[in-house]
Amino acid sequence: MEKELFKRLVESMMEMGVIVRGENQPSREFHVEPNDAKADREVIPPVQPSVSPDT
């Protein structure tokens, strides 16, 4: 790994430790809602034929 990339990685890990210990707040947060897989399957056609034994 390049020295500069490794330096950035170490700095990032140090920052993570500070955030985890509650000494600082993260600069941003992402909240991801879970998908409704059943509804997605109804909208998106299958890519390959079904392989289940009951078809």
N, C-alpha and C positions, 0 to 999 in steps of 0.2 A: 504494500500500500504506500502511496506517495506520502511524504512527510507532512505536507500541508493538509491533505485529507485526514490523516491520522490525528493531527492537531485539532482539526475541526470536530472530529468524532469525540475526542477526549473532552473538549470544551462543552459539547452538547451533553455528554454523560454527566459532567459536573453540574451543569444547569438543571438537568433532570433530577439529580439528587437534592438540590436546593428546593425545587418545586415539590418533590415528594415529601420532604421534611416540613413543608409548610412555611418555609422562610421567604418564599417569593411566590407570586401568582404567575401562571402561564400567560404568555403574550396573546394567545388565542386558544379557543376550544372548538371542537367539532362534535356535534351531536347527530348521530345517524339513527334514523328510525328503521326498525326491521321491515323488510319487505313482506308482502302477503304472497307467498310462493304459490298458493293454490290459485289465486286470481291471476297471477302472472302466467301460469301454465295454461289457463283458459284463453288468454289473449295471444300468446306466442305459440305459433305452430311448432310441433316437434321437429327436430333436426334429423333424427334417424328413426326408423321404424321401431315400434314397440317390441320389446323382447320378453314381455311378461307371458307366462304360460297360458293365461286365460284369454288370449286374443286369437 
